[in-house]
Amino acid sequence: MIKIGWAKQPFQIGMDKGRRVIVYALIYDTHDPAKREKKVISLHKSRATAERALEKRMRKLGKRVWDCDTRIVWVHTRPHVGDYLKPDAFDTWAPGEEIPYGDRYSDGD
């Protein structure tokens, strides 16, 4: 187990050349329940770099975040670009990561 600067508690993460690293991924997600596996578009070592990649993708597609069918996830393993992830292989937030207030509660009534 290792301690990550922003994490509140240590947790195990993927391996890279014998070192443990956090892996965030941009995945293609159409929110279709029939399509449970999600394609990996790109991999990143921090949420900040993943957010920059998402912004770049939005500019490239000329769409807003909810229209480009892409989201950032924390990956439990070390996938490759083009791999398909099953739902149990990723989470929206890494353990110990601070979740923004707006993402903690739904906007619905």
Secondary structure as UniProt FT lines:
FT   TURN            5..6
FT   STRAND          14..16
FT   TURN            17..18
FT   STRAND          19..21
FT   STRAND          24..28
FT   TURN            33..34
FT   STRAND          38..44
FT   HELIX           47..61
FT   HELIX           65..67
FT   TURN            68..69
FT   STRAND          70..75
FT   TURN            81..82
FT   STRAND          84..85
FT   HELIX           87..89
FT   STRAND          90..91
FT   TURN            95..96
FT   HELIX           101..104
//
